[in-house]
């Protein structure tokens, strides 16, 4: 049955947003050719301090540029491609991820049709006494999923080093059917999130929303948040948060 005309689950509020695929609109991103780019979260929303994008590639696509004052994180949701980082080639496949620190030149090319990149970008905040991190390439299969706060049915994969030099964290969270976040979290960190698989209910502020694979969520600092996985299959999402910096 088709959706009712004028209906969407998308909602944008002061301290959170749920953005569903029915409303995705492509944008032009300088440096990217023959690519479909959707900018889901950005500071122009008057709240987020980072950007979250999806970039879809095919055999003719290329993306070139420099991170400049920013840091980038790329996760290959589907497909494969080649990334050139400061002149060195890296082969990326589904599940691969790539962290690029500030002042890093990059190029993406030789993608297979249907390749989809999940991208997080933010301005890097240096920390006195710590060196700027270098580029990192990895694969989610090499990262052990550990029980979250002792809960075996909710497992967390930490993709970037837990080290003070990093002001960005990106994690994968997988829930068995019926599993939940152990409590309603309320904290200084903000999040950008993509539902990768499954479905469930997300509490955002005082509201509860049905979410499913493909949905995007922005959670502002101190937005109360909680999740329960529903259905008969596992649910998973990838999410960003800002870390390791003083509040003032």
KAQUI-V896907 format. One record per pair of residues at least 24 apart in sequence whose ideal C-beta (glycine too) atoms are under 8 Angstrom apart, sorted by sequence separation. I is the first residue (numbers start at 1). J is the second residue. D is the distance in Angstrom with one decimal. If there is no record, write none. Layout:
# KAQUI-V896907
i:I j:J d:D
i:I j:J d:D
This chain:
# KAQUI-V896907
i:17 j:41 d:7.2
i:29 j:53 d:7.3
i:34 j:58 d:6.8
i:57 j:81 d:6.0
i:73 j:97 d:6.8
i:74 j:98 d:4.5
i:83 j:107 d:7.1
i:84 j:108 d:7.8
i:136 j:160 d:6.8
i:172 j:196 d:7.8
i:192 j:216 d:7.6
i:193 j:217 d:4.3
i:202 j:226 d:7.4
i:203 j:227 d:7.3
i:73 j:98 d:7.3
i:83 j:108 d:5.4
i:84 j:109 d:7.4
i:136 j:161 d:7.8
i:148 j:173 d:7.4
i:153 j:178 d:7.4
i:154 j:179 d:4.7
i:175 j:200 d:7.3
i:192 j:217 d:7.6
i:193 j:218 d:7.7
i:202 j:227 d:5.2
i:29 j:55 d:7.3
i:34 j:60 d:4.3
i:35 j:61 d:4.5
i:72 j:98 d:7.9
i:73 j:99 d:5.3
i:74 j:100 d:7.6
i:82 j:108 d:7.2
i:153 j:179 d:3.9
i:154 j:180 d:7.2
i:191 j:217 d:7.1
i:192 j:218 d:5.8
i:193 j:219 d:7.2
i:201 j:227 d:7.2
i:33 j:60 d:7.9
i:34 j:61 d:4.6
i:35 j:62 d:7.8
i:72 j:99 d:7.4
i:73 j:100 d:7.6
i:81 j:108 d:5.6
i:82 j:109 d:5.6
i:145 j:172 d:7.6
i:154 j:181 d:7.1
i:191 j:218 d:7.1
i:200 j:227 d:5.8
i:201 j:228 d:5.2
i:17 j:45 d:6.9
i:33 j:61 d:6.7
i:34 j:62 d:7.0
i:35 j:63 d:6.2
i:71 j:99 d:7.2
i:72 j:100 d:4.3
i:81 j:109 d:6.9
i:82 j:110 d:4.3
i:133 j:161 d:7.6
i:151 j:179 d:7.0
i:154 j:182 d:7.7
i:190 j:218 d:7.5
i:191 j:219 d:4.2
i:200 j:228 d:5.3
i:32 j:61 d:7.4
i:33 j:62 d:5.1
i:71 j:100 d:6.5
i:81 j:110 d:6.0
i:82 j:111 d:7.8
i:143 j:172 d:7.6
i:145 j:174 d:6.0
i:190 j:219 d:6.1
i:200 j:229 d:4.4
i:201 j:230 d:6.5
i:24 j:54 d:7.8
i:32 j:62 d:7.3
i:33 j:63 d:7.5
i:71 j:101 d:5.5
i:81 j:111 d:3.7
i:102 j:132 d:6.5
i:133 j:163 d:7.7
i:190 j:220 d:5.4
i:199 j:229 d:7.7
i:200 j:230 d:4.8
i:32 j:63 d:4.3
i:71 j:102 d:5.9
i:80 j:111 d:7.0
i:81 j:112 d:7.2
i:101 j:132 d:5.4
i:104 j:135 d:6.2
i:151 j:182 d:6.0
i:190 j:221 d:5.0
i:198 j:229 d:6.0
i:199 j:230 d:5.6
i:200 j:231 d:7.6
i:15 j:47 d:7.1
i:31 j:63 d:5.9
i:32 j:64 d:8.0
i:70 j:102 d:6.4
i:72 j:104 d:7.8
i:79 j:111 d:6.2
i:80 j:112 d:5.3
i:101 j:133 d:5.2
i:133 j:165 d:5.2
i:140 j:172 d:5.9
i:189 j:221 d:6.7
i:198 j:230 d:7.8
i:199 j:231 d:5.2
i:12 j:45 d:7.0
i:14 j:47 d:7.0
i:31 j:64 d:5.0
i:67 j:100 d:5.1
i:69 j:102 d:5.7
i:79 j:112 d:4.8
i:101 j:134 d:6.3
i:132 j:165 d:7.0
i:133 j:166 d:5.8
i:148 j:181 d:7.8
i:149 j:182 d:5.3
i:188 j:221 d:5.2
i:190 j:223 d:7.9
i:198 j:231 d:6.0
i:29 j:63 d:7.9
i:31 j:65 d:3.9
i:67 j:101 d:6.9
i:68 j:102 d:6.7
i:69 j:103 d:8.0
i:72 j:106 d:7.5
i:79 j:113 d:7.5
i:81 j:115 d:5.2
i:99 j:133 d:7.2
i:101 j:135 d:6.3
i:130 j:164 d:5.6
i:131 j:165 d:6.1
i:148 j:182 d:7.2
i:187 j:221 d:7.4
i:188 j:222 d:6.8
i:191 j:225 d:7.5
i:30 j:65 d:7.2
i:67 j:102 d:5.5
i:68 j:103 d:6.6
i:79 j:114 d:5.1
i:80 j:115 d:6.3
i:100 j:135 d:5.6
i:130 j:165 d:4.2
i:187 j:222 d:6.9
i:198 j:233 d:5.6
i:200 j:235 d:5.2
i:67 j:103 d:6.5
i:78 j:114 d:5.9
i:79 j:115 d:2.9
i:81 j:117 d:7.8
i:99 j:135 d:6.3
i:186 j:222 d:5.7
i:197 j:233 d:7.2
i:198 j:234 d:5.7
i:199 j:235 d:6.3
i:66 j:103 d:6.8
i:67 j:104 d:4.7
i:78 j:115 d:6.4
i:79 j:116 d:6.3
i:98 j:135 d:7.3
i:99 j:136 d:4.1
i:127 j:164 d:6.0
i:186 j:223 d:7.5
i:197 j:234 d:6.7
i:198 j:235 d:2.8
i:66 j:104 d:6.6
i:78 j:116 d:4.7
i:98 j:136 d:7.2
i:99 j:137 d:7.8
i:127 j:165 d:6.5
i:186 j:224 d:4.9
i:197 j:235 d:6.2
i:198 j:236 d:6.3
i:66 j:105 d:5.0
i:67 j:106 d:7.2
i:76 j:115 d:7.0
i:77 j:116 d:4.4
i:97 j:136 d:7.9
i:98 j:137 d:5.3
i:185 j:224 d:7.2
i:186 j:225 d:7.5
i:197 j:236 d:4.9
i:65 j:105 d:7.6
i:66 j:106 d:7.2
i:76 j:116 d:7.4
i:77 j:117 d:7.1
i:97 j:137 d:7.3
i:127 j:167 d:7.3
i:184 j:224 d:5.2
i:185 j:225 d:5.2
i:195 j:235 d:7.4
i:196 j:236 d:4.6
i:65 j:106 d:6.3
i:76 j:117 d:6.1
i:77 j:118 d:5.4
i:96 j:137 d:6.9
i:97 j:138 d:5.5
i:184 j:225 d:6.9
i:185 j:226 d:7.0
i:195 j:236 d:7.8
i:196 j:237 d:5.6
i:64 j:106 d:7.0
i:75 j:117 d:7.0
i:76 j:118 d:8.0
i:96 j:138 d:7.2
i:97 j:139 d:7.2
i:125 j:167 d:4.8
i:184 j:226 d:4.4
i:195 j:237 d:4.9
i:196 j:238 d:6.0
i:63 j:106 d:7.5
i:64 j:107 d:4.6
i:74 j:117 d:5.2
i:75 j:118 d:4.3
i:96 j:139 d:5.2
i:97 j:140 d:6.8
i:124 j:167 d:6.5
i:183 j:226 d:7.4
i:194 j:237 d:6.1
i:63 j:107 d:6.8
i:64 j:108 d:7.7
i:74 j:118 d:7.3
i:75 j:119 d:7.8
i:95 j:139 d:5.3
i:96 j:140 d:7.9
i:181 j:225 d:7.6
i:193 j:237 d:5.3
i:194 j:238 d:5.4
i:62 j:107 d:6.9
i:63 j:108 d:4.1
i:74 j:119 d:5.6
i:92 j:137 d:7.6
i:95 j:140 d:4.5
i:122 j:167 d:7.7
i:181 j:226 d:5.1
i:193 j:238 d:7.2
i:194 j:239 d:7.5
i:62 j:108 d:6.6
i:63 j:109 d:7.7
i:73 j:119 d:6.9
i:93 j:139 d:7.5
i:95 j:141 d:5.8
i:122 j:168 d:6.1
i:180 j:226 d:7.1
i:181 j:227 d:5.1
i:193 j:239 d:4.1
i:61 j:108 d:7.4
i:62 j:109 d:4.8
i:72 j:119 d:6.5
i:73 j:120 d:4.4
i:90 j:137 d:5.2
i:180 j:227 d:6.5
i:181 j:228 d:7.8
i:192 j:239 d:6.6
i:193 j:240 d:7.5
i:61 j:109 d:7.3
i:72 j:120 d:7.3
i:73 j:121 d:7.7
i:120 j:168 d:7.1
i:180 j:228 d:4.4
i:191 j:239 d:5.2
i:192 j:240 d:4.4
i:72 j:121 d:5.3
i:86 j:135 d:7.3
i:179 j:228 d:7.5
i:180 j:229 d:7.3
i:191 j:240 d:6.3
i:61 j:111 d:5.3
i:71 j:121 d:7.2
i:85 j:135 d:5.2
i:120 j:170 d:6.3
i:178 j:228 d:7.3
i:179 j:229 d:5.1
i:191 j:241 d:5.3
i:57 j:108 d:7.1
i:59 j:110 d:7.7
i:70 j:121 d:5.3
i:71 j:122 d:6.2
i:178 j:229 d:6.4
i:190 j:241 d:6.8
i:59 j:111 d:6.6
i:70 j:122 d:6.5
i:71 j:123 d:7.9
i:85 j:137 d:8.0
i:175 j:227 d:7.4
i:177 j:229 d:5.8
i:178 j:230 d:7.6
i:189 j:241 d:4.3
i:190 j:242 d:6.2
i:58 j:111 d:6.3
i:59 j:112 d:7.1
i:70 j:123 d:5.7
i:71 j:124 d:4.6
i:176 j:229 d:6.8
i:177 j:230 d:7.1
i:189 j:242 d:5.7
i:57 j:111 d:3.7
i:58 j:112 d:7.7
i:59 j:113 d:6.1
i:61 j:115 d:7.8
i:69 j:123 d:5.7
i:70 j:124 d:6.5
i:83 j:137 d:8.0
i:175 j:229 d:3.7
i:177 j:231 d:6.0
i:189 j:243 d:6.5
i:58 j:113 d:4.4
i:69 j:124 d:6.6
i:177 j:232 d:5.8
i:58 j:114 d:7.3
i:177 j:233 d:6.8
i:58 j:115 d:7.3
i:177 j:234 d:7.0
i:56 j:114 d:7.7
i:57 j:115 d:4.2
i:176 j:234 d:6.0
i:177 j:235 d:7.7
i:56 j:115 d:7.0
i:57 j:116 d:7.6
i:175 j:234 d:6.4
i:188 j:247 d:6.2
i:56 j:116 d:5.3
i:57 j:117 d:7.0
i:174 j:234 d:5.8
i:175 j:235 d:4.8
i:55 j:116 d:7.4
i:56 j:117 d:7.7
i:99 j:160 d:6.1
i:174 j:235 d:7.4
i:175 j:236 d:7.1
i:54 j:116 d:6.3
i:55 j:117 d:4.4
i:97 j:159 d:5.6
i:174 j:236 d:4.4
i:54 j:117 d:7.0
i:173 j:236 d:6.4
i:54 j:118 d:6.1
i:55 j:119 d:6.0
i:172 j:236 d:6.5
i:173 j:237 d:5.6
i:53 j:118 d:7.8
i:54 j:119 d:7.2
i:75 j:140 d:8.0
i:172 j:237 d:7.5
i:173 j:238 d:7.9
i:52 j:118 d:7.7
i:53 j:119 d:4.3
i:172 j:238 d:5.4
i:173 j:239 d:6.8
i:52 j:119 d:6.9
i:171 j:238 d:7.3
i:51 j:119 d:7.8
i:52 j:120 d:5.6
i:53 j:121 d:7.4
i:170 j:238 d:6.7
i:171 j:239 d:6.0
i:51 j:120 d:7.3
i:52 j:121 d:7.9
i:99 j:168 d:8.0
i:170 j:239 d:7.2
i:50 j:120 d:6.3
i:51 j:121 d:4.5
i:170 j:240 d:5.3
i:171 j:241 d:7.7
i:50 j:121 d:6.4
i:51 j:122 d:7.3
i:169 j:240 d:7.2
i:50 j:122 d:4.0
i:120 j:192 d:6.1
i:168 j:240 d:6.8
i:169 j:241 d:5.1
i:49 j:122 d:6.6
i:97 j:170 d:7.3
i:168 j:241 d:7.8
i:169 j:242 d:7.8
i:49 j:123 d:7.9
i:168 j:242 d:6.5
i:169 j:243 d:4.8
i:167 j:242 d:6.2
i:168 j:243 d:6.9
i:118 j:194 d:5.7
i:167 j:243 d:6.3
i:166 j:243 d:6.8
i:167 j:244 d:5.5
i:166 j:244 d:6.2
i:167 j:245 d:5.2
i:165 j:244 d:8.0
i:164 j:244 d:5.1
i:163 j:244 d:8.0
i:75 j:159 d:7.9
i:73 j:160 d:7.6
i:73 j:168 d:6.6
i:75 j:170 d:7.2
i:71 j:167 d:7.9
i:71 j:168 d:6.1
i:73 j:170 d:5.2
i:77 j:194 d:7.9
i:127 j:244 d:7.1
i:127 j:245 d:6.9
i:77 j:196 d:7.1
i:118 j:238 d:6.2
i:120 j:240 d:4.4
i:122 j:242 d:6.9
i:125 j:245 d:5.3
i:50 j:190 d:7.4
i:52 j:192 d:4.0
i:54 j:194 d:7.9
i:49 j:190 d:6.5
i:48 j:190 d:6.8
i:50 j:192 d:6.2
i:52 j:194 d:7.6
i:48 j:192 d:7.3
i:41 j:192 d:5.1
i:40 j:192 d:7.6
i:75 j:238 d:6.0
i:52 j:216 d:6.9
i:52 j:218 d:7.6
i:73 j:240 d:7.2
i:48 j:218 d:5.8
i:47 j:218 d:7.3
i:48 j:220 d:7.6
i:45 j:218 d:7.2
i:47 j:220 d:5.2
i:41 j:216 d:6.9
i:40 j:216 d:4.4
i:41 j:218 d:4.8
i:40 j:218 d:7.9
i:18 j:202 d:7.5
i:18 j:204 d:6.9
i:16 j:204 d:4.2
i:52 j:240 d:6.8
i:15 j:204 d:8.0
i:16 j:205 d:5.9
i:15 j:205 d:5.8
i:50 j:240 d:6.5
i:13 j:204 d:7.9
i:18 j:209 d:5.2
i:13 j:205 d:7.0
i:50 j:242 d:7.1
i:18 j:211 d:7.0
i:21 j:214 d:4.5
i:49 j:242 d:6.8
i:20 j:214 d:7.3
i:21 j:215 d:7.3
i:20 j:215 d:5.4
i:11 j:207 d:7.9
i:19 j:215 d:7.2
i:20 j:216 d:7.7
i:18 j:215 d:6.4
i:19 j:216 d:4.3
i:11 j:209 d:7.4
i:18 j:216 d:7.4
i:19 j:217 d:7.6
i:17 j:216 d:7.7
i:18 j:217 d:5.6
i:19 j:218 d:7.7
i:9 j:209 d:6.9
i:17 j:217 d:7.0
i:9 j:210 d:6.9
i:16 j:217 d:7.0
i:17 j:218 d:4.4
i:16 j:218 d:6.1
i:16 j:219 d:5.3
i:15 j:219 d:7.6
i:16 j:220 d:6.2
i:15 j:220 d:4.1
i:9 j:215 d:7.7
i:14 j:220 d:7.5
i:15 j:222 d:7.4
i:16 j:223 d:5.0
i:15 j:223 d:4.4
i:16 j:225 d:8.0
